């Protein structure tokens, strides 16, 4: 029965003004979002009710998080968008299918990016008729898939007539919402609290009782309304006291009122609390099975509105009702709900209700939960899968199957970001089976990696798993060792890994299919964030890479090159598919340009195919870096922009290293140094390398030498090798010939081990700097003749021209310096181009000034949009690619046209550095 509520908006003028301003901005096409935060009962729901009254002319769509529905993927999003799903037909086919899968209308795995874009598309279609207000109550109970999609929407409605308002408890457990504009509701002041209490209690109230209520409520509006109910007539007359926290006091008030109900009414309320959808059909059907005359009993029940949708007067009333029930009452409620839930249209809820109704182990229900977990994972619902698997493990009696289900639950919990629960579950694993033990260690390693804390680092756990498997399953052990190597390269500790491999090497033999499959399920962390320890396809390559890496650490590049070189020369090898970052680092270490590009391109292709939150950004960052070193700065900008769009869509931090490489090579001093200053300590090596390149371009050789030295001394695979030619150049210019010679020897060892034109050409011009051998300069230019190596060929021309000028051979120097200046200017390598121009002036020739490029005036995102439009993409197509709304794309285009003084899209195609 619905209750008459006292107006709880006393003291909320500022909040009302802010909400009204949000609505007015949306009416004017300037959408936005606001998260109302505060403790239970502070007035969030009352403000949402105010929105209903204030949103005249709006289409209002609503959703509410449910404590018992948090694990079901996209449940809240489906609830919110249900009124506008008629617009599905207007969406592009991939977007429509993504939403249909997410909402359980089709089978498959939904692409989370497409779900977000499609949700935005649905609302944009609805906005054609009138502004849209999205109201989300109890946002702290949203399922993870929905909250990501809704946060995505909230960040992309600035150019639309769409407003989103969330109400969530404080403190928040949802970082996605924490990134949105927010307002925390404060307690009412004493005068406001007294005014609300007077409005709520019309009867005479003892002064001591009033003071006690005001003191206990601490300005919480709902507490001020509920505490008098708890006091009762005797308490109203005097001697009232109700100790406890405000949420506890409010919930106790609800429970006290429920305890007065007759058994049938209490059981009906328990049913309503246990049924999160609020579907009257399910509730009445379950009530009938329990022998409850629901129509009659509902009229006597407080706190619940039995209308077209079952709603509690407050979220705490629902939780109070559920907790007030006895365990037997809860089991009876879930059993009845399971019986009336359709196994065809809603098999997962049926299985969940059956699990909650189970009083002890039940293998049949556990097996059903496993099936539900698989379905949930297909739909992207890792949180739901984790909950199903955890409950399945609880219902399993036999030790071995129970351990399997616990390990699967831990894997799902990790994927869902529930690290503490995963850690607790792992403590329950006790097994003598080496495969299960290894999986547990792999999961501990992944947990250590993502939490960045623990007594042992992730590498130690990977090594322990490998040691367990060294005899029983050598191929799987090699996979674990390789994962540990990659981790050692990323986090440090590579020597520790090599020691472990040497001490307990994998025996010869092949992996069992069962163990390989189990390894795949374990999903240890790789640099790309993908599941590692998968079936050891390409086991010969894995063994060669492991042997080569051990040799690299122990005996150097000359010994490791013959072993690593052939595998690194195959960018399509299976070992790099699973560890693209390792392949990328080793390609850099051996100066193999083809593999550098090939591994990156394959990672992008795989990431696009899988929709992976982890792999695609890694692949885009690697490909952007490779493009930058190829001199294709425009493509690098596009790839960086796309990676940043994905990071923004997912709420992750963008990967910085491709921007560092691009900034260093472009040599735009102020922009580069601002970027360097914003990067944290984890990227210090990349910053030092970039600083060395930038300062060599600026001819600040002392600064370049110091930065290059720091990079080389750390010895990181890939980055140290890249810094060596910078060290040689800076050391020669600073007169430190011994340092230059030592760096050249180290560089030569690497490039000779690889034997590829990129490395050999760079080593040739570094050798020419040290030895002043003119033939080495010419050799470098020849070796770097491929257009993909134009960045390094241009630098070779510059170095050769500088040497010729110093030899007094001005005419020949002009030829080389002119070639260098034209190439460097055309590429946009400003610092090196200016250096070449200065050298040309020293020969008596004036270098032509660089013509300003259109793209110089644009941001990275604007360059990307301009290039896409120049290639013929529509605003809708650009919006889908960059996870924006079409109106936002049009707003960016207006800025682009204004900056470039253009009037049409066609003119973009005529700009050579855009098209």
ABEGO torsion letter per residue (X at the ends): XBBBBBBAABGAAAAAAAAAAAAAAAAAGBBBBBBBBEBBGAGAAAAAAAAAAABBGBBBBBBBBBAAAAABBGAAAAAAAAAAAAAAAABBAAAAAAAAAAAGABBEBBBAAAAAAAAAAAAAAAAAABBBBBBBBGAAABBAAAAAAAAAAAAAAAABBBBBBBBBBOBBABAAAAABBBBBBBBBBAAAAAAAAAAABABBBBAAAAAAAAAAAGGBAAAAAAAAAAAEAAAAAEGBBBBEBAAAAAAAAAAAAAAABBAAAAAAAAAAAABAAGBAAAAAAAAAAAGBBAAAAAAABBGBBBBABBBBABAAAAAAAAAABBAAAAAAAAAAAAAABBAAABAAAAAAAAAAABABBBAAAAAAAAAAAAAAAAAGBAAAAAAAAAAAAAABABAAAAAAAAAAAAAAAAAAGBAAAAAAAAAABBBABAAAAAAAAAAAAAAAAAAGBEABBAAAAAAAAAAAAAAABAAAAAAAAAAAAAAAAAAEGAAAAAAAAAABBBBBEBBBAAAAAAAAAAGBBBAAGBBBGBBBBGAAAAAAAAAAAAAAAAAEAAAAAAAAAAAAABAABAAAAABAAAAAAAAAAAGBAAAAAAAAAAAAAAAAAAGBAAAAAAAAAAAAAAAAAAGBAAAAAAAAAAAAAAAAAAGBBBBAAAAAAAAAAAGBAAAAAAAAAABBAAAAAAAAAAAAAAAAAAGBAAAAAAAAAAAAAAGBBGAAAAAAAAAAAAAAAAGBAAAAAAAAAAAAAAAAAAGBAAAAAAAAAAAAAAAGBAAAAAAAAAAAABAAAAAAAAAAAAAAAAAAAAAGBAAAAAAAAAAAAAAAAAAGBAAAAAAAAAAAAAAGBBBBBBBBBAAAABBAAAAAAAAAAAAGBBAAAAAAAAGBBAAAAAAAAAAAAAAAGBABAAAAAABAAAX
